[in-house]
Amino acid sequence: MATSGKSGNSSNFASVKLPEALVQQAKEAAQPLRRSASGQIEYWATLGRVVEHSGLTVQEAREAIENYETAAREAREARIKAEAAALDAAPDSLQSVKQRVLAASASANGSLQAHIRRIVADNRQKAELRKVA
């Protein structure tokens, strides 16, 4: 349902309610093209008008939409997988840090733990000396 956007100014815009999912899809599609979400939706509407006037059958349009949505979903899933793989491969990833710490403690036969205990004991001793002084 459209409502007039004219509130004292002579604007040629109207407000409409759209499904949140459509707006999110428009934002995602618009970003690489440097469009706004509203610009992307306007572009899609223009394409829709062209398709309607081109004589494309309803069945052909549905198939084209289904193919597009399938390709878009697969591209999103592939991008998410690639980003996850890149994070896993990053040298400073949490998993990588955990593996290095575990390897260091295992290869040092517990010397890491002993080193930490010495540091804690030294700090306690320094704290006691400060109390006495």
N, CA, C and O of each residue as an XYZ file, in Angstrom:
532
protein
N       0.838     -1.177      0.000
C       0.000      0.000      0.000
C       0.877      1.232      0.000
O       1.761      1.360      0.847
N       0.654      2.133     -0.924
C       1.476      3.331     -1.050
C       0.795      4.494     -0.357
O      -0.428      4.635     -0.388
N       1.613      5.319      0.265
C       1.106      6.540      0.871
C       1.907      7.689      0.314
O       3.080      7.529     -0.020
N       1.297      8.823      0.213
C       1.977      9.980     -0.343
C       3.085     10.429      0.578
O       2.904     10.493      1.794
N       4.228     10.741      0.005
C       5.356     11.229      0.779
C       5.372     12.740      0.826
O       6.361     13.325      1.267
N       4.304     13.395      0.383
C       4.264     14.853      0.315
C       3.787     15.430      1.634
O       2.605     15.359      1.973
N       4.717     15.998      2.364
C       4.351     16.633      3.632
C       4.923     18.039      3.624
O       5.862     18.348      4.357
N       4.342     18.889      2.784
C       4.794     20.257      2.723
C       5.817     20.496      1.624
O       6.026     21.642      1.225
N       6.461     19.443      1.123
C       7.392     19.626      0.009
C       6.835     18.923     -1.220
O       5.937     18.087     -1.116
N       7.369     19.266     -2.372
C       6.841     18.671     -3.605
C       7.748     17.531     -4.052
O       8.431     17.636     -5.071
N       7.752     16.451     -3.294
C       8.562     15.275     -3.575
C       7.803     14.328     -4.485
O       6.575     14.259     -4.438
N       8.537     13.600     -5.311
C       7.921     12.615     -6.194
C       8.122     11.206     -5.664
O       8.244     10.264     -6.447
N       8.158     11.051     -4.367
C       8.379      9.755     -3.750
C       7.166      9.350     -2.927
O       6.394     10.192     -2.471
N       7.016      8.036     -2.747
C       5.948      7.493     -1.915
C       6.540      6.406     -1.030
O       7.491      5.728     -1.420
N       5.985      6.243      0.143
C       6.430      5.192      1.054
C       5.595      3.947      0.820
O       4.380      4.022      0.634
N       6.265      2.799      0.831
C       5.566      1.523      0.684
C       6.127      0.548      1.700
O       7.280      0.660      2.116
N       5.298     -0.414      2.098
C       5.759     -1.473      2.995
C       6.214     -2.639      2.139
O       5.501     -3.089      1.242
N       7.426     -3.125      2.433
C       7.983     -4.256      1.695
C       8.409     -5.326      2.682
O       8.751     -5.014      3.822
N       8.393     -6.574      2.263
C       8.875     -7.638      3.148
C      10.349     -7.399      3.501
O      11.149     -6.999      2.655
N      10.680     -7.650      4.751
C      12.046     -7.435      5.230
C      13.062     -8.235      4.416
O      14.160     -7.752      4.138
N      12.693     -9.455      4.036
C      13.606    -10.301      3.255
C      13.925     -9.656      1.906
O      15.066     -9.722      1.448
N      12.941     -9.039      1.269
C      13.171     -8.380     -0.013
C      14.127     -7.203      0.151
O      15.025     -7.007     -0.668
N      13.933     -6.429      1.202
C      14.811     -5.282      1.455
C      16.239     -5.761      1.713
O      17.193     -5.153      1.228
N      16.391     -6.848      2.475
C      17.719     -7.394      2.747
C      18.369     -7.884      1.455
O      19.555     -7.644      1.227
N      17.599     -8.567      0.610
C      18.128     -9.027     -0.679
C      18.553     -7.838     -1.537
O      19.575     -7.890     -2.222
N      17.766     -6.777     -1.495
C      18.100     -5.581     -2.273
C      19.394     -4.953     -1.765
O      20.223     -4.513     -2.562
N      19.574     -4.908     -0.442
C      20.817     -4.360      0.121
C      22.020     -5.172     -0.337
O      23.046     -4.614     -0.726
N      21.886     -6.496     -0.289
C      22.993     -7.372     -0.690
C      23.303     -7.229     -2.173
O      24.470     -7.196     -2.564
N      22.265     -7.145     -3.000
C      22.472     -7.020     -4.444
C      22.993     -5.635     -4.815
O      23.741     -5.493     -5.782
N      22.607     -4.627     -4.064
C      22.969     -3.248     -4.388
C      24.411     -2.914     -4.029
O      25.050     -2.111     -4.709
N      24.922     -3.518     -2.978
C      26.242     -3.145     -2.462
C      27.350     -3.204     -3.513
O      28.064     -2.215     -3.679
N      27.530     -4.326     -4.238
C      28.624     -4.348     -5.216
C      28.419     -3.380     -6.382
O      29.375     -3.001     -7.058
N      27.176     -2.986     -6.611
C      26.865     -2.076     -7.715
C      26.820     -0.625     -7.258
O      26.554      0.277     -8.052
N      27.080     -0.410     -5.982
C      27.063      0.934     -5.381
C      25.714      1.631     -5.582
O      25.638      2.814     -5.912
N      24.667      0.856     -5.371
C      23.314      1.399     -5.402
C      22.765      1.376     -3.989
O      23.274      0.665     -3.123
N      21.725      2.159     -3.766
C      20.995      2.058     -2.506
C      20.010      0.901     -2.625
O      19.735      0.420     -3.725
N      19.485      0.459     -1.489
C      18.478     -0.608     -1.519
C      17.258     -0.145     -2.312
O      16.698     -0.912     -3.096
N      16.848      1.104     -2.111
C      15.684      1.600     -2.859
C      16.000      1.690     -4.352
O      15.132      1.418     -5.182
N      17.223      2.066     -4.701
C      17.622      2.096     -6.108
C      17.604      0.711     -6.727
O      17.224      0.546     -7.886
N      18.020     -0.297     -5.939
C      18.016     -1.670     -6.433
C      16.585     -2.152     -6.658
O      16.293     -2.786     -7.672
N      15.697     -1.853     -5.717
C      14.295     -2.264     -5.862
C      13.668     -1.561     -7.068
O      12.893     -2.166     -7.810
N      14.002     -0.292     -7.260
C      13.496      0.436     -8.428
C      14.009     -0.214     -9.723
O      13.269     -0.334    -10.700
N      15.269     -0.628     -9.718
C      15.848     -1.306    -10.882
C      15.105     -2.612    -11.155
O      14.754     -2.909    -12.297
N      14.870     -3.388    -10.094
C      14.137     -4.643    -10.260
C      12.730     -4.398    -10.794
O      12.246     -5.145    -11.645
N      12.080     -3.360    -10.299
C      10.725     -3.050    -10.768
C      10.744     -2.708    -12.257
O       9.856     -3.113    -13.006
N      11.761     -1.962    -12.676
C      11.893     -1.618    -14.093
C      12.095     -2.879    -14.927
O      11.483     -3.034    -15.984
N      12.957     -3.782    -14.448
C      13.158     -5.052    -15.151
C      11.851     -5.831    -15.238
O      11.543     -6.426    -16.270
N      11.090     -5.825    -14.157
C       9.805     -6.524    -14.148
C       8.852     -5.976    -15.191
O       8.166     -6.735    -15.877
N       8.811     -4.653    -15.311
C       7.941     -4.039    -16.330
C       8.393     -4.439    -17.734
O       7.568     -4.735    -18.598
N       9.707     -4.445    -17.952
C      10.237     -4.836    -19.262
C       9.869     -6.279    -19.573
O       9.454     -6.592    -20.689
N      10.021     -7.163    -18.580
C       9.701     -8.579    -18.779
C       8.223     -8.748    -19.099
O       7.859     -9.493    -20.008
N       7.373     -8.054    -18.351
C       5.931     -8.166    -18.598
C       5.569     -7.733    -20.013
O       4.711     -8.343    -20.652
N       6.218     -6.688    -20.499
C       5.885     -6.160    -21.820
C       6.612     -6.887    -22.945
O       6.349     -6.618    -24.117
N       7.522     -7.801    -22.615
C       8.284     -8.514    -23.648
C       7.556     -9.741    -24.170
O       7.980    -10.342    -25.157
N       6.465    -10.116    -23.518
C       5.716    -11.278    -23.964
C       6.176    -12.574    -23.332
O       5.764    -13.650    -23.763
N       7.015    -12.493    -22.328
C       7.473    -13.681    -21.616
C       6.274    -14.314    -20.918
O       5.486    -13.613    -20.282
N       6.131    -15.622    -21.033
C       5.004    -16.289    -20.382
C       5.237    -16.347    -18.879
O       6.366    -16.203    -18.409
N       4.171    -16.558    -18.138
C       4.268    -16.664    -16.686
C       5.182    -17.821    -16.308
O       6.009    -17.698    -15.405
N       5.030    -18.949    -17.004
C       5.861    -20.122    -16.717
C       7.338    -19.814    -16.965
O       8.191    -20.183    -16.158
N       7.642    -19.143    -18.071
C       9.033    -18.782    -18.372
C       9.594    -17.833    -17.320
O      10.748    -17.960    -16.909
N       8.778    -16.887    -16.889
C       9.215    -15.947    -15.858
C       9.472    -16.673    -14.544
O      10.472    -16.405    -13.877
N       8.587    -17.588    -14.164
C       8.775    -18.350    -12.923
C      10.056    -19.175    -12.972
O      10.816    -19.218    -12.004
N      10.288    -19.832    -14.113
C      11.507    -20.635    -14.261
C      12.754    -19.760    -14.163
O      13.740    -20.139    -13.531
N      12.702    -18.599    -14.789
C      13.842    -17.685    -14.734
C      14.087    -17.216    -13.301
O      15.233    -17.139    -12.859
N      13.017    -16.903    -12.581
C      13.146    -16.468    -11.185
C      13.702    -17.595    -10.330
O      14.600    -17.371     -9.518
N      13.178    -18.806    -10.503
C      13.677    -19.954     -9.733
C      15.155    -20.204    -10.010
O      15.931    -20.447     -9.086
N      15.544    -20.146    -11.290
C      16.953    -20.344    -11.642
C      17.836    -19.266    -11.022
O      18.922    -19.548    -10.517
N      17.350    -18.026    -11.068
C      18.121    -16.925    -10.487
C      18.269    -17.103     -8.981
O      19.366    -16.964     -8.439
N      17.163    -17.413     -8.306
C      17.218    -17.566     -6.854
C      18.098    -18.738     -6.446
O      18.810    -18.655     -5.444
N      18.061    -19.830     -7.208
C      18.930    -20.976     -6.927
C      20.389    -20.580     -7.090
O      21.221    -20.894     -6.238
N      20.699    -19.893     -8.177
C      22.081    -19.456     -8.414
C      22.539    -18.477     -7.337
O      23.678    -18.552     -6.878
N      21.666    -17.563     -6.934
C      22.025    -16.593     -5.895
C      22.269    -17.287     -4.561
O      23.215    -16.950     -3.849
N      21.417    -18.262     -4.218
C      21.585    -19.008     -2.964
C      22.895    -19.790     -2.982
O      23.638    -19.792     -2.001
N      23.173    -20.455     -4.109
C      24.417    -21.224     -4.218
C      25.637    -20.312     -4.138
O      26.645    -20.677     -3.534
N      25.552    -19.137     -4.739
C      26.667    -18.183     -4.680
C      26.880    -17.699     -3.251
O      28.020    -17.565     -2.804
N      25.777    -17.433     -2.522
C      25.887    -17.008     -1.113
C      26.530    -18.098     -0.278
O      27.423    -17.831      0.527
N      26.069    -19.342     -0.475
C      26.616    -20.467      0.288
C      28.095    -20.672     -0.023
O      28.888    -20.951      0.877
N      28.467    -20.536     -1.291
C      29.877    -20.686     -1.679
C      30.720    -19.579     -1.058
O      31.840    -19.827     -0.609
N      30.181    -18.349     -1.030
C      30.913    -17.226     -0.431
C      31.110    -17.455      1.062
O      32.188    -17.191      1.595
N      30.072    -17.946      1.741
C      30.171    -18.214      3.180
C      31.205    -19.298      3.447
O      32.004    -19.179      4.375
N      31.195    -20.361      2.633
C      32.176    -21.437      2.800
C      33.588    -20.927      2.558
O      34.513    -21.285      3.286
N      33.758    -20.093      1.539
C      35.085    -19.553      1.228
C      35.582    -18.661      2.359
O      36.758    -18.712      2.718
N      34.689    -17.840      2.924
C      35.078    -16.976      4.039
C      35.453    -17.808      5.256
O      36.415    -17.485      5.953
N      34.703    -18.875      5.519
C      35.012    -19.749      6.655
C      36.349    -20.444      6.442
O      37.137    -20.572      7.379
N      36.609    -20.893      5.221
C      37.887    -21.553      4.927
C      39.046    -20.579      5.086
O      40.112    -20.951      5.577
N      38.840    -19.336      4.673
C      39.893    -18.330      4.816
C      40.182    -18.064      6.286
O      41.338    -17.895      6.673
N      39.135    -18.026      7.106
C      39.341    -17.811      8.540
C      40.071    -18.984      9.168
O      40.944    -18.796     10.016
N      39.717    -20.199      8.754
C      40.387    -21.384      9.286
C      41.850    -21.422      8.882
O      42.694    -21.905      9.637
N      42.155    -20.913      7.691
C      43.527    -20.955      7.188
C      44.376    -19.805      7.720
O      45.601    -19.834      7.595
N      43.747    -18.803      8.306
C      44.498    -17.646      8.806
C      45.441    -18.086      9.919
O      45.041    -18.832     10.813
N      46.700    -17.626      9.870
C      47.672    -18.071     10.870
C      47.302    -17.645     12.288
O      47.725    -18.294     13.245
N      46.538    -16.591     12.447
C      46.186    -16.130     13.781
C      44.777    -16.539     14.181
O      44.200    -15.961     15.102
N      44.223    -17.527     13.500
C      42.892    -17.979     13.865
C      42.941    -18.622     15.247
O      43.995    -19.087     15.682
N      41.827    -18.647     15.921
C      41.754    -19.214     17.265
C      42.224    -20.657     17.263
O      42.963    -21.076     18.155
N      41.799    -21.417     16.265
C      42.204    -22.822     16.188
C      43.717    -22.931     16.044
O      44.344    -23.788     16.668
N      44.299    -22.069     15.228
C      45.748    -22.089     15.025
C      46.485    -21.761     16.319
O      47.481    -22.402     16.652
N      45.993    -20.761     17.045
C      46.621    -20.385     18.319
C      46.522    -21.535     19.315
O      47.494    -21.853     20.000
N      45.352    -22.157     19.395
C      45.184    -23.296     20.308
C      46.168    -24.407     19.971
O      46.797    -24.981     20.859
N      46.296    -24.705     18.681
C      47.201    -25.778     18.272
C      48.647    -25.447     18.625
O      49.392    -26.326     19.058
N      49.053    -24.191     18.447
C      50.429    -23.813     18.782
C      50.687    -23.910     20.278
O      51.751    -24.368     20.695
N      49.719    -23.483     21.095
C      49.887    -23.562     22.553
C      49.965    -25.016     22.993
O      50.820    -25.384     23.798
N      49.064    -25.844     22.458
C      49.092    -27.264     22.817
C      50.390    -27.923     22.361
O      50.956    -28.744     23.083
N      50.855    -27.573     21.185
C      52.107    -28.144     20.689
C      53.278    -27.698     21.549
O      54.171    -28.493     21.841
N      53.283    -26.443     21.955
C      54.379    -25.939     22.787
C      54.391    -26.628     24.138
O      55.453    -26.998     24.638
N      53.220    -26.802     24.734
C      53.185    -27.439     26.052
C      53.516    -28.922     25.953
O      54.137    -29.480     26.858
N      53.109    -29.565     24.863
C      53.404    -30.990     24.703
C      54.881    -31.211     24.406
O      55.492    -32.135     24.943
N      55.456    -30.370     23.556
C      56.858    -30.567     23.185
C      57.797    -30.192     24.319
O      58.922    -30.688     24.378
N      57.357    -29.337     25.205
C      58.220    -28.906     26.302
C      58.053    -29.792     27.527
O      58.608    -29.494     28.584
N      57.297    -30.876     27.400
C      57.076    -31.820     28.506
C      56.647    -31.112     29.786
O      57.159    -31.397     30.868
N      55.716    -30.202     29.652
C      55.196    -29.538     30.836
C      56.003    -28.340     31.275
O      55.672    -27.727     32.290
N      57.055    -27.978     30.547
C      57.868    -26.841     30.977
C      57.093    -25.532     30.890
O      57.386    -24.594     31.631
N      56.106    -25.452     29.993
C      55.274    -24.255     29.922
C      54.516    -24.078     31.230
O      54.459    -22.978     31.781
N      53.937    -25.168     31.723
C      53.223    -25.091     33.002
C      54.178    -24.720     34.127
O      53.836    -23.915     34.993
N      55.366    -25.296     34.120
C      56.347    -24.986     35.159
C      56.746    -23.519     35.084
O      56.905    -22.865     36.115
N      56.907    -23.002     33.875
C      57.268    -21.599     33.699
C      56.163    -20.688     34.245
O      56.443    -19.700     34.924
N      54.924    -21.025     33.947
C      53.797    -20.226     34.452
C      53.751    -20.277     35.973
O      53.518    -19.258     36.623
N      53.974    -21.461     36.544
C      53.981    -21.583     38.008
C      55.084    -20.729     38.619
O      54.870    -20.095     39.652
N      56.271    -20.704     37.991
C      57.373    -19.877     38.504
C      57.000    -18.403     38.476
O      57.275    -17.670     39.426
N      56.371    -17.968     37.383
C      55.975    -16.560     37.280
C      54.974    -16.211     38.369
O      55.089    -15.166     39.009
N      53.996    -17.076     38.583
C      52.990    -16.832     39.629
C      53.659    -16.785     40.997
O      53.357    -15.905     41.803
N      54.564    -17.723     41.267
C      55.257    -17.751     42.565
C      56.104    -16.499     42.746
O      56.120    -15.917     43.831
N      56.810    -16.075     41.697
C      57.619    -14.852     41.782
C      56.743    -13.640     42.075
O      57.096    -12.796     42.899
N      55.608    -13.558     41.402
C      54.699    -12.429     41.629
C      54.151    -12.432     43.053
O      54.009    -11.372     43.662
N      53.845    -13.603     43.584
C      53.360    -13.685     44.970
C      54.445    -13.239     45.942
O      54.180    -12.514     46.900
N      55.680    -13.685     45.678
C      56.795    -13.323     46.557
C      57.008    -11.807     46.534
O      57.223    -11.197     47.581
N      56.950    -11.201     45.355
C      57.108     -9.748     45.249
C      55.993     -9.027     45.995
O      56.234     -8.008     46.644
N      54.784     -9.547     45.906
C      53.655     -8.932     46.609
C      53.853     -9.013     48.112
O      53.545     -8.056     48.822
N      54.365    -10.145     48.621
C      54.625    -10.296     50.057
C      55.705     -9.325     50.515
O      55.592     -8.730     51.587
N      56.750     -9.161     49.707
C      57.829     -8.238     50.061
C      57.322     -6.805     50.120
O      57.767     -6.026     50.963
N      56.396     -6.447     49.235
C      55.830     -5.089     49.249
C      54.997     -4.874     50.506
O      54.984     -3.776     51.063
N      54.304     -5.914     50.955
C      53.493     -5.798     52.173
C      54.386     -5.546     53.381
O      54.054     -4.735     54.245
N      55.515     -6.238     53.440
C      56.432     -6.118     54.574
C      57.107     -4.756     54.561
O      57.331     -4.175     55.623
N      57.429     -4.242     53.408
C      58.165     -2.977     53.301
C      57.332     -1.783     53.562
O      57.830     -0.659     53.504
